[in-house]
Amino acid sequence: MSTQTFIIPRSVASKDDLVIIPKGIYNEFLRWKKFAEKRLAEEKNADNAIRIYKQEKKAGKLKTASSFSEILKDAKRYG
């Protein structure tokens, strides 16, 4: 039985715990992380859009319409 020795620099080991996992699991984790980061960015964009909507609604910048035809009439009037 042969023994392999790995030297881990103190600068790396002192930052956090070290974990050894199979590469396939690591690659799966990276795919999940990429998906999660994308999802988080989408949620931030949605939160920002909601914040802007609330600000504009409070400032009275938004118009309301009871039907789509009313929106089209306004568009023709100002278009």
Backbone as ProteinMPNN parsed JSONL, in Angstrom:
{"seq_chain_A": "MSTQTFIIPRSVASKDDLVIIPKGIYNEFLRWKKFAEKRLAEEKNADNAIRIYKQEKKAGKLKTASSFSEILKDAKRYG", "coords_chain_A": {"N_chain_A": [[0.852, -1.182, 0.0], [0.699, 2.105, -1.0], [1.481, 5.372, 0.128], [0.364, 8.618, -0.264], [1.489, 11.932, -0.027], [0.25, 15.077, 0.652], [0.845, 18.486, 0.519], [-0.422, 21.202, 2.072], [-0.631, 24.58, 1.845], [-0.293, 26.906, 4.557], [-1.605, 29.31, 4.244], [-3.811, 28.656, 2.705], [-5.086, 26.63, 4.161], [-5.72, 27.897, 6.537], [-7.864, 29.54, 6.042], [-10.432, 28.327, 5.923], [-12.377, 25.324, 6.554], [-11.155, 22.368, 4.988], [-12.34, 20.269, 2.405], [-12.675, 17.124, 0.917], [-13.972, 15.935, -2.027], [-15.601, 13.899, -4.528], [-14.922, 14.609, -8.014], [-17.095, 14.678, -9.791], [-19.295, 15.275, -8.149], [-18.493, 17.774, -7.282], [-18.516, 19.195, -9.74], [-21.249, 19.066, -10.279], [-22.181, 20.583, -8.151], [-21.088, 23.081, -8.905], [-22.615, 23.608, -11.21], [-25.144, 23.844, -10.038], [-24.671, 26.052, -8.402], [-24.235, 28.074, -10.312], [-26.784, 28.171, -11.488], [-28.267, 28.981, -9.231], [-27.162, 31.513, -8.718], [-27.95, 32.862, -11.025], [-30.719, 32.787, -10.724], [-30.965, 34.288, -8.378], [-30.124, 36.781, -9.316], [-32.214, 37.33, -11.092], [-34.32, 37.572, -9.26], [-33.488, 39.837, -7.862], [-33.692, 41.725, -9.901], [-36.466, 41.689, -10.299], [-37.33, 42.548, -7.776], [-36.296, 45.135, -7.847], [-37.787, 46.229, -9.95], [-40.34, 46.165, -8.802], [-39.939, 47.937, -6.685], [-39.469, 50.338, -8.075], [-41.953, 50.589, -9.359], [-43.65, 50.989, -7.136], [-42.641, 53.434, -6.169], [-43.195, 55.162, -8.336], [-45.938, 54.917, -8.461], [-46.674, 56.009, -6.02], [-45.796, 58.622, -6.438], [-47.587, 59.425, -8.317], [-47.181, 59.08, -11.017], [-48.106, 57.105, -12.654], [-50.516, 55.943, -14.975], [-53.915, 54.888, -15.009], [-56.091, 52.46, -16.407], [-59.239, 51.244, -17.494], [-59.638, 49.418, -19.423], [-58.126, 47.695, -22.234], [-58.632, 48.918, -24.644], [-58.972, 51.543, -23.91], [-56.361, 52.249, -23.286], [-55.233, 52.108, -25.831], [-56.607, 54.201, -27.105], [-55.59, 56.405, -25.698], [-52.935, 56.192, -26.482], [-53.078, 56.74, -29.207], [-53.908, 59.347, -29.065], [-51.716, 60.664, -27.893], [-49.657, 59.796, -29.471]], "CA_chain_A": [[0.0, 0.0, 0.0], [1.506, 3.316, -1.055], [0.9, 6.531, 0.783], [0.678, 9.881, -0.917], [1.52, 13.068, 0.891], [-0.144, 16.35, 0.068], [1.226, 19.622, 1.351], [-1.392, 22.276, 1.937], [-0.061, 25.804, 2.418], [-1.034, 27.452, 5.707], [-2.474, 30.398, 3.783], [-5.046, 28.046, 2.215], [-5.708, 25.851, 5.226], [-6.182, 28.734, 7.644], [-9.048, 30.307, 5.662], [-11.67, 27.62, 6.218], [-12.196, 23.874, 6.548], [-10.917, 21.764, 3.681], [-13.19, 19.114, 2.185], [-12.337, 16.364, -0.277], [-15.166, 15.316, -2.606], [-15.387, 13.461, -5.914], [-15.013, 15.683, -8.994], [-18.451, 14.717, -10.342], [-20.15, 15.993, -7.195], [-18.045, 19.168, -7.335], [-19.04, 19.782, -10.979], [-22.699, 19.225, -10.085], [-22.327, 21.737, -7.262], [-20.828, 24.291, -9.679], [-23.792, 23.849, -12.058], [-26.207, 24.33, -9.155], [-24.298, 27.4, -7.964], [-24.478, 28.968, -11.442], [-28.233, 28.318, -11.577], [-28.725, 29.749, -8.073], [-26.75, 32.9, -8.912], [-28.816, 33.42, -12.067], [-32.038, 32.959, -10.11], [-30.858, 35.402, -7.44], [-30.081, 38.001, -10.123], [-33.576, 37.559, -11.584], [-35.119, 38.052, -8.135], [-33.076, 41.216, -7.589], [-34.294, 42.546, -10.957], [-37.906, 41.786, -10.014], [-37.471, 43.405, -6.602], [-36.032, 46.498, -8.285], [-38.948, 46.663, -10.733], [-41.439, 46.412, -7.858], [-39.596, 49.156, -5.947], [-39.7, 51.46, -8.989], [-43.412, 50.695, -9.531], [-44.238, 51.589, -5.926], [-42.244, 54.841, -6.124], [-43.924, 55.906, -9.358], [-47.358, 54.931, -8.07], [-46.796, 56.966, -4.923], [-45.584, 59.952, -7.007], [-48.679, 59.718, -9.23], [-46.691, 59.058, -12.396], [-48.714, 56.006, -13.393], [-51.89, 56.118, -15.432], [-54.72, 53.677, -14.889], [-57.075, 52.284, -17.476], [-60.189, 50.181, -17.177], [-59.623, 48.425, -20.505], [-57.037, 47.828, -23.189], [-59.041, 49.887, -25.675], [-58.714, 52.871, -23.348], [-54.92, 52.464, -23.44], [-55.008, 52.377, -27.255], [-57.11, 55.549, -27.385], [-54.596, 57.357, -25.157], [-51.726, 56.081, -27.296], [-53.347, 57.464, -30.451], [-54.021, 60.773, -28.735], [-50.391, 61.205, -27.603], [-48.688, 59.166, -30.343]], "C_chain_A": [[0.891, 1.237, 0.0], [0.747, 4.478, -0.427], [1.328, 7.779, 0.032], [0.609, 10.996, 0.108], [1.164, 14.324, 0.11], [0.258, 17.45, 1.034], [0.253, 20.754, 1.051], [-0.797, 23.517, 2.595], [-0.92, 26.339, 3.561], [-1.989, 28.554, 5.266], [-3.81, 29.868, 3.261], [-5.792, 27.371, 3.355], [-6.272, 26.726, 6.332], [-7.462, 29.496, 7.324], [-10.345, 29.635, 6.096], [-11.365, 26.123, 6.259], [-11.955, 23.395, 5.121], [-11.736, 20.489, 3.581], [-12.752, 18.438, 0.894], [-13.598, 15.66, -0.759], [-14.836, 14.851, -4.02], [-15.647, 14.604, -6.903], [-16.414, 15.799, -9.585], [-19.4, 15.49, -9.444], [-19.785, 17.478, -7.206], [-18.592, 19.857, -8.585], [-20.545, 20.005, -10.898], [-22.985, 20.427, -9.191], [-22.104, 23.037, -8.024], [-21.992, 24.63, -10.597], [-24.944, 24.41, -11.228], [-25.93, 25.767, -8.73], [-24.573, 28.418, -9.063], [-25.974, 29.234, -11.605], [-28.757, 29.209, -10.451], [-28.354, 31.225, -8.215], [-27.612, 33.585, -9.962], [-30.199, 33.717, -11.495], [-32.039, 34.152, -9.151], [-30.835, 36.729, -8.192], [-31.471, 38.342, -10.66], [-34.468, 38.104, -10.472], [-34.764, 39.495, -7.789], [-33.678, 42.154, -8.622], [-35.781, 42.751, -10.707], [-38.15, 42.691, -8.813], [-37.262, 44.873, -6.969], [-37.213, 47.049, -9.081], [-40.131, 46.974, -9.825], [-41.192, 47.703, -7.089], [-39.864, 50.391, -6.81], [-41.198, 51.681, -9.194], [-44.043, 51.396, -8.332], [-43.889, 53.066, -5.82], [-43.048, 55.668, -7.118], [-45.414, 55.972, -9.046], [-47.581, 55.975, -6.985], [-46.657, 58.399, -5.436], [-46.678, 60.349, -7.992], [-48.267, 59.742, -10.691], [-47.368, 57.996, -13.253], [-50.146, 56.342, -13.776], [-52.624, 54.802, -15.251], [-55.732, 53.64, -16.029], [-57.991, 51.131, -17.089], [-60.211, 49.101, -18.248], [-58.436, 48.692, -21.429], [-57.373, 48.846, -24.271], [-58.818, 51.323, -25.187], [-57.228, 53.226, -23.468], [-54.608, 52.817, -24.893], [-55.48, 53.776, -27.649], [-56.133, 56.595, -26.894], [-53.34, 57.341, -25.996], [-51.906, 56.847, -28.608], [-53.383, 58.964, -30.199], [-52.641, 61.392, -28.554], [-49.332, 60.743, -28.6], [-48.402, 59.886, -31.571]], "O_chain_A": [[1.733, 1.406, 0.882], [-0.483, 4.532, -0.462], [2.507, 7.969, -0.268], [-0.239, 10.987, 1.0], [1.715, 14.588, -0.959], [0.027, 17.342, 2.238], [0.129, 21.199, -0.089], [-0.492, 23.497, 3.788], [-2.145, 26.228, 3.523], [-3.062, 28.717, 5.847], [-4.828, 30.552, 3.361], [-7.005, 27.534, 3.489], [-7.222, 26.323, 7.004], [-8.091, 30.044, 8.229], [-11.257, 30.303, 6.583], [-10.23, 25.708, 6.026], [-12.492, 23.957, 4.167], [-11.825, 19.719, 4.538], [-12.488, 19.107, -0.106], [-14.218, 14.895, -0.021], [-13.897, 15.353, -4.638], [-16.493, 15.463, -6.655], [-16.876, 16.908, -9.854], [-20.218, 16.273, -9.926], [-20.665, 18.337, -7.147], [-19.08, 20.984, -8.502], [-21.057, 21.011, -11.389], [-23.916, 21.193, -9.443], [-22.842, 24.001, -7.822], [-22.332, 25.802, -10.755], [-25.635, 25.334, -11.657], [-26.836, 26.599, -8.699], [-25.084, 29.504, -8.788], [-26.388, 30.371, -11.831], [-29.59, 30.085, -10.683], [-29.151, 32.096, -7.868], [-27.966, 34.754, -9.812], [-30.774, 34.774, -11.754], [-32.994, 34.928, -9.117], [-31.457, 37.698, -7.757], [-31.861, 39.509, -10.68], [-35.281, 38.997, -10.711], [-35.646, 40.288, -7.46], [-34.125, 43.249, -8.283], [-36.3, 43.853, -10.882], [-39.07, 43.508, -8.826], [-37.965, 45.75, -6.466], [-37.596, 48.205, -8.904], [-40.849, 47.947, -10.056], [-42.121, 48.479, -6.862], [-40.423, 51.376, -6.328], [-41.664, 52.82, -9.203], [-44.873, 52.291, -8.494], [-44.732, 53.874, -5.43], [-43.527, 56.751, -6.783], [-46.071, 56.971, -9.337], [-48.552, 56.73, -7.025], [-47.324, 59.301, -4.928], [-46.701, 61.488, -8.457], [-48.939, 60.363, -11.515], [-47.207, 58.001, -14.473], [-50.889, 56.945, -13.002], [-52.025, 53.729, -15.331], [-56.161, 54.677, -16.536], [-57.571, 50.171, -16.442], [-60.73, 48.007, -18.028], [-57.831, 49.764, -21.404], [-56.491, 49.555, -24.757], [-58.508, 52.209, -25.982], [-56.885, 54.38, -23.725], [-53.811, 53.717, -25.159], [-54.824, 54.456, -28.438], [-55.87, 57.573, -27.594], [-52.731, 58.391, -26.204], [-50.985, 57.525, -29.064], [-52.936, 59.752, -31.032], [-52.404, 62.514, -29.002], [-48.211, 61.251, -28.577], [-47.591, 59.433, -32.379]]}, "name": "protein", "num_of_chains": 1, "seq": "MSTQTFIIPRSVASKDDLVIIPKGIYNEFLRWKKFAEKRLAEEKNADNAIRIYKQEKKAGKLKTASSFSEILKDAKRYG"}
